[in-house]
Structures are given as C-alpha cells and as structure tokens.
Amino acid sequence: MAKTRIWLALGLLLMLLGVVVFLLQPGPPDGECVPEGAPSSGWVISDCPMSEESYAEIRDYETSPKPFRIAGLILVVTGLAALVVGFVTGRRSSPDAPPTPPGTA
C-alpha cells in the first residue's frame, strides 16, 4: 500500500510541476514602431508600422520550439504514467481485488 501512495503522489507532483513549467514559457517579444518615413517591415501593430528587426524577433519566436512547453508536456505525460502504475499496483495489492485465475500469474 505504501508503494501505491508513493506512485500516486509522484504522479500528481509530476503533473502539477508539468503544468507550472508549461505556463512559465515566456511570451513573444513586443513589436517596436518605426518613425514616420523610416523603412518598415510592412506589418502594422496598433496603427503604427513595425520595424524589420521586431518582425524578425516575433517570427523567430513563433517558429522556434518552446522548451518550457515541451518539458511541461513530458512531465505531465510522465505523471500520468506514474498515476497508472500507482493505480495498477494498488489494485493488484488490494484485498478487495478479485483473485487471479490459476496459471495466469
């Protein structure tokens, strides 16, 4: 029974940690407006033209992998696996569990 509780606690902890790590991913950079008449990227933010550098930074953020979200997803999946292991080991060691048929164990 102690192993079951450890697996369940580990699973819940990993899932919680995964959600927190997922949410810690920083957002995209803010765009900078260029003065009137200066060259721009052609994109507009809040009625002002965006600089080419700002557009490149935002595009780089949007197309790059998000390490915090990847790590968070891995932690959540690992936590789910630990919960399944905890439930299975708890069910097998439970006195209320149906007996296993002979020759299958």
N, CA, C and O of each residue as an XYZ file, in Angstrom:
420
protein
N       0.815     -1.188      0.000
C       0.000      0.000      0.000
C       0.864      1.260      0.000
O       0.467      2.285     -0.554
N       2.045      1.188      0.619
C       2.922      2.355      0.670
C       3.455      2.682     -0.722
O       3.581      3.852     -1.084
N       3.772      1.635     -1.509
C       4.260      1.877     -2.864
C       3.181      2.553     -3.712
O       3.476      3.418     -4.537
N       1.956      2.156     -3.502
C       0.852      2.744     -4.260
C       0.759      4.234     -3.980
O       0.627      5.041     -4.900
N       0.829      4.588     -2.721
C       0.728      6.006     -2.359
C       1.915      6.797     -2.900
O       1.762      7.946     -3.315
N       3.078      6.193     -2.896
C       4.257      6.881     -3.433
C       4.084      7.134     -4.922
O       4.362      8.235     -5.397
N       3.623      6.117     -5.674
C       3.404      6.291     -7.110
C       2.340      7.349     -7.389
O       2.499      8.172     -8.291
N       1.255      7.326     -6.613
C       0.185      8.302     -6.827
C       0.664      9.712     -6.502
O       0.377     10.653     -7.241
N       1.395      9.859     -5.397
C       1.916     11.175     -5.029
C       2.924     11.669     -6.068
O       2.918     12.844     -6.433
N       3.783     10.773     -6.540
C       4.753     11.137     -7.560
C       4.049     11.564     -8.846
O       4.441     12.548     -9.473
N       3.022     10.834     -9.236
C       2.271     11.180    -10.441
C       1.617     12.545    -10.338
O       1.692     13.349    -11.267
N       0.973     12.807     -9.206
C       0.335     14.113     -9.026
C       1.361     15.240     -8.988
O       1.132     16.312     -9.549
N       2.487     14.999     -8.327
C       3.534     16.009     -8.248
C       4.115     16.311     -9.634
O       4.322     17.474     -9.981
N       4.377     15.270    -10.421
C       4.912     15.474    -11.768
C       3.915     16.211    -12.660
O       4.307     17.071    -13.449
N       2.645     15.882    -12.539
C       1.637     16.570    -13.346
C       1.535     18.046    -12.958
O       1.454     18.913    -13.829
N       1.537     18.331    -11.670
C       1.478     19.713    -11.210
C       2.709     20.485    -11.664
O       2.597     21.618    -12.132
N       3.877     19.878    -11.527
C       5.109     20.512    -11.962
C       5.088     20.752    -13.475
O       5.549     21.792    -13.945
N       4.560     19.805    -14.228
C       4.470     19.962    -15.673
C       3.587     21.122    -16.080
O       3.922     21.864    -17.004
N       2.463     21.287    -15.402
C       1.564     22.408    -15.711
C       2.251     23.736    -15.384
O       2.152     24.694    -16.152
N       2.947     23.793    -14.247
C       3.642     25.026    -13.869
C       4.739     25.353    -14.882
O       4.868     26.501    -15.306
N       5.520     24.361    -15.267
C       6.596     24.583    -16.242
C       6.005     25.012    -17.585
O       6.557     25.890    -18.248
N       4.898     24.408    -17.991
C       4.237     24.765    -19.246
C       3.828     26.236    -19.238
O       3.975     26.936    -20.240
N       3.313     26.697    -18.098
C       2.843     28.078    -18.007
C       3.979     29.088    -17.872
O       3.757     30.284    -18.064
N       5.183     28.637    -17.548
C       6.316     29.545    -17.390
C       6.945     29.964    -18.714
O       7.855     30.793    -18.720
N       6.488     29.417    -19.822
C       7.047     29.773    -21.128
C       6.852     31.270    -21.357
O       5.723     31.758    -21.313
N       7.946     32.006    -21.601
C       7.793     33.447    -21.857
C       7.023     33.703    -23.149
O       7.057     32.901    -24.082
N       6.340     34.819    -23.181
C       5.548     35.179    -24.347
C       6.400     35.791    -25.445
O       7.609     35.963    -25.285
N       5.767     36.117    -26.555
C       6.513     36.698    -27.682
C       7.009     38.100    -27.338
O       6.441     38.760    -26.468
N       8.058     38.557    -28.010
C       8.561     39.906    -27.766
C       7.572     40.955    -28.275
O       6.770     40.692    -29.171
N       7.646     42.123    -27.696
C       6.793     43.223    -28.145
C       7.374     43.837    -29.409
O       8.591     43.913    -29.574
N       6.506     44.264    -30.282
C       6.958     44.903    -31.510
C       7.260     46.375    -31.286
O       6.632     47.027    -30.452
N       8.217     46.888    -32.028
C       8.582     48.303    -31.936
C       8.068     49.037    -33.168
O       8.153     48.542    -34.292
N       7.544     50.209    -32.931
C       7.079     51.039    -34.045
C       8.249     51.836    -34.601
O       9.171     52.201    -33.871
N       8.202     52.096    -35.884
C       9.232     52.925    -36.517
C       8.657     54.315    -36.744
O       7.447     54.467    -36.911
N       9.516     55.327    -36.751
C       9.016     56.680    -37.020
C       8.486     56.795    -38.452
O       8.821     55.992    -39.323
N       7.668     57.795    -38.664
C       7.102     58.040    -39.988
C       8.216     58.242    -41.009
O       9.181     58.964    -40.756
N       8.074     57.610    -42.144
C       9.030     57.770    -43.230
C      10.206     56.814    -43.171
O      10.937     56.688    -44.153
N      10.409     56.141    -42.058
C      11.514     55.187    -41.931
C      11.095     53.861    -42.574
O       9.901     53.571    -42.653
N      12.049     53.060    -43.031
C      11.673     51.778    -43.637
C      11.061     50.838    -42.592
O      11.505     50.783    -41.446
N      10.046     50.113    -43.015
C       9.361     49.199    -42.086
C       9.235     47.827    -42.740
O       9.584     47.634    -43.905
N       8.726     46.879    -41.952
C       8.580     45.516    -42.451
C       7.311     45.335    -43.279
O       7.154     44.325    -43.966
N       6.422     46.294    -43.215
C       5.152     46.176    -43.916
C       4.026     45.692    -43.002
O       2.860     45.722    -43.397
N       4.353     45.250    -41.794
C       3.360     44.815    -40.829
C       3.038     45.966    -39.891
O       3.889     46.815    -39.624
N       1.808     45.994    -39.391
C       1.351     47.103    -38.554
C       0.881     46.571    -37.210
O       0.145     45.588    -37.134
N       1.328     47.249    -36.140
C       0.871     46.938    -34.779
C       0.214     48.191    -34.218
O       0.842     49.250    -34.174
N      -1.005     48.091    -33.800
C      -1.715     49.217    -33.166
C      -1.564     50.511    -33.970
O      -1.212     51.552    -33.416
N      -1.821     50.445    -35.231
C      -1.799     51.617    -36.131
C      -0.424     52.249    -36.285
O      -0.334     53.436    -36.599
N       0.647     51.496    -36.075
C       1.979     52.027    -36.367
C       2.791     50.924    -37.047
O       2.667     49.754    -36.686
N       3.614     51.286    -38.022
C       4.390     50.271    -38.745
C       5.456     49.636    -37.846
O       6.055     50.305    -37.004
N       5.678     48.340    -38.040
C       6.637     47.582    -37.230
C       7.995     47.574    -37.921
O       8.088     47.502    -39.146
N       9.054     47.651    -37.099
C      10.400     47.620    -37.667
C      10.731     46.210    -38.159
O      10.127     45.232    -37.720
N      11.674     46.122    -39.055
C      12.064     44.814    -39.589
C      12.675     43.929    -38.517
O      12.473     42.715    -38.523
N      13.425     44.531    -37.591
C      14.038     43.763    -36.511
C      12.977     43.170    -35.580
O      13.081     42.018    -35.158
N      11.951     43.978    -35.264
C      10.876     43.485    -34.405
C      10.125     42.342    -35.073
O       9.795     41.342    -34.435
N       9.863     42.503    -36.358
C       9.173     41.439    -37.077
C      10.005     40.163    -37.083
O       9.465     39.070    -36.914
N      11.316     40.293    -37.275
C      12.197     39.116    -37.289
C      12.212     38.433    -35.919
O      12.209     37.204    -35.844
N      12.228     39.216    -34.836
C      12.211     38.638    -33.487
C      10.905     37.888    -33.224
O      10.921     36.773    -32.702
N       9.782     38.496    -33.584
C       8.482     37.858    -33.355
C       8.355     36.596    -34.203
O       7.873     35.572    -33.719
N       8.779     36.660    -35.448
C       8.713     35.492    -36.333
C       9.611     34.364    -35.823
O       9.242     33.191    -35.887
N      10.802     34.730    -35.311
C      11.716     33.738    -34.753
C      11.095     33.061    -33.532
O      11.226     31.850    -33.354
N      10.417     33.848    -32.690
C       9.758     33.270    -31.513
C       8.649     32.305    -31.935
O       8.527     31.211    -31.383
N       7.853     32.712    -32.904
C       6.710     31.890    -33.308
C       7.127     30.595    -33.996
O       6.403     29.603    -33.920
N       8.262     30.584    -34.658
C       8.676     29.382    -35.388
C       9.661     28.508    -34.621
O       9.952     27.394    -35.054
N      10.178     28.984    -33.499
C      11.146     28.188    -32.740
C      10.439     27.250    -31.770
O       9.301     27.518    -31.384
N      11.089     26.150    -31.365
C      10.479     25.256    -30.380
C      10.396     25.948    -29.023
O      11.241     26.776    -28.684
N       9.401     25.609    -28.279
C       9.184     26.205    -26.959
C       9.648     25.208    -25.896
O       8.895     24.295    -25.558
N      10.870     25.355    -25.356
C      11.421     24.341    -24.453
C      10.616     24.152    -23.167
O      10.510     23.029    -22.673
N      10.051     25.224    -22.619
C       9.278     25.076    -21.393
C       8.006     24.271    -21.646
O       7.612     23.447    -20.821
N       7.371     24.511    -22.781
C       6.146     23.767    -23.094
C       6.446     22.305    -23.388
O       5.664     21.426    -23.026
N       7.570     22.040    -24.043
C       7.954     20.652    -24.317
C       8.244     19.929    -23.008
O       7.787     18.805    -22.800
N       9.013     20.581    -22.118
C       9.333     19.969    -20.820
C       8.070     19.765    -19.994
O       7.927     18.739    -19.329
N       7.152     20.729    -20.027
C       5.902     20.593    -19.286
C       5.066     19.433    -19.787
O       4.480     18.696    -18.994
N       5.008     19.267    -21.089
C       4.252     18.160    -21.668
C       4.869     16.819    -21.278
O       4.149     15.875    -20.952
N       6.192     16.734    -21.312
C       6.867     15.490    -20.916
C       6.590     15.173    -19.449
O       6.351     14.017    -19.102
N       6.619     16.190    -18.582
C       6.341     15.957    -17.162
C       4.899     15.507    -16.931
O       4.649     14.630    -16.103
N       3.958     16.095    -17.650
C       2.550     15.703    -17.490
C       2.345     14.260    -17.946
O       1.657     13.491    -17.274
N       2.931     13.890    -19.073
C       2.789     12.517    -19.575
C       3.446     11.533    -18.602
O       2.895     10.464    -18.338
N       4.611     11.884    -18.074
C       5.280     11.025    -17.097
C       4.451     10.908    -15.828
O       4.370      9.832    -15.234
N       3.837     12.001    -15.412
C       2.958     11.961    -14.248
C       1.752     11.066    -14.465
O       1.345     10.333    -13.564
N       1.177     11.126    -15.666
C       0.056     10.230    -15.976
C       0.495      8.768    -15.926
O      -0.240      7.914    -15.428
N       1.690      8.479    -16.440
C       2.200      7.110    -16.393
C       2.400      6.663    -14.945
O       2.088      5.522    -14.603
N       2.910      7.539    -14.103
C       3.097      7.194    -12.693
C       1.754      6.960    -12.007
O       1.642      6.076    -11.159
N       0.742      7.736    -12.362
C      -0.595      7.506    -11.791
C      -1.144      6.150    -12.208
O      -1.727      5.437    -11.391
N      -0.963      5.792    -13.463
C      -1.431      4.488    -13.933
C      -0.711      3.369    -13.182
O      -1.340      2.404    -12.749
N       0.606      3.499    -13.029
C       1.363      2.492    -12.283
C       0.862      2.411    -10.850
O       0.722      1.319    -10.299
N       0.592      3.560    -10.245
C       0.079      3.566     -8.876
C      -1.262      2.883     -8.750
O      -1.484      2.115     -7.814
N      -2.166      3.155     -9.685
C      -3.475      2.506     -9.640
C      -3.372      1.001     -9.886
O      -4.059      0.213     -9.237
N      -2.522      0.613    -10.813
C      -2.380     -0.814    -11.118
C      -1.772     -1.553     -9.929
O      -2.265     -2.613     -9.543
N      -0.710     -1.008     -9.347
C      -0.105     -1.682     -8.194
C      -1.039     -1.679     -7.000
O      -1.045     -2.624     -6.211
N      -1.825     -0.631     -6.860
C      -2.798     -0.593     -5.770
C      -3.910     -1.595     -5.964
O      -4.379     -2.215     -5.010
N      -4.327     -1.750     -7.196
C      -5.397     -2.708     -7.496
C      -4.910     -4.143     -7.302
O      -5.664     -4.992     -6.827
N      -3.670     -4.420     -7.663
C      -3.144     -5.778     -7.512
C      -2.888     -6.135     -6.063
O      -3.015     -7.297     -5.677
N      -2.526     -5.140     -5.252
C      -2.227     -5.439     -3.851
C      -3.427     -5.226     -2.941
O      -3.330     -5.446     -1.734
N      -4.554     -4.801     -3.497
C      -5.749     -4.554     -2.701
C      -6.396     -5.864     -2.271
O      -6.494     -6.793     -3.071
N      -6.840     -5.952     -1.011
C      -7.516     -7.172     -0.577
C      -8.883     -7.343     -1.235
O      -9.428     -8.447     -1.236
N      -9.448     -6.270     -1.795
C     -10.750     -6.349     -2.460
C     -10.631     -6.772     -3.920
O     -11.645     -7.000     -4.580
N      -9.425     -6.878     -4.422
C      -9.225     -7.228     -5.831
C      -9.649     -8.680     -6.060
O      -9.441     -9.533     -5.197
N     -10.239     -8.957     -7.216
C     -10.631    -10.343     -7.494
C      -9.384    -11.213     -7.622
O      -8.344    -10.746     -8.086
N      -9.485    -12.460     -7.217
C      -8.318    -13.329     -7.312
C      -7.973    -13.604     -8.770
O      -8.850    -13.662     -9.631
N      -6.681    -13.772     -9.029
C      -6.235    -14.075    -10.387
C      -6.472    -15.571    -10.660
O      -6.247    -16.411     -9.789
N      -6.920    -15.884    -11.860
C      -7.152    -17.294    -12.185
C      -5.824    -18.072    -12.142
O      -4.770    -17.506    -12.435
N      -5.867    -19.315    -11.793
C      -4.638    -20.107    -11.741
C      -3.987    -20.216    -13.113
O      -4.663    -20.360    -14.131
N      -2.679    -20.145    -13.118
C      -1.917    -20.292    -14.339
C      -1.698    -18.982    -15.088
O      -0.996    -18.971    -16.100
N      -2.281    -17.876    -14.619
C      -2.074    -16.589    -15.303
C      -1.057    -15.709    -14.606
O      -0.577    -14.741    -15.195
N      -0.720    -16.020    -13.374
C       0.208    -15.177    -12.631
C       1.608    -15.697    -12.723
O       2.525    -15.105    -12.153
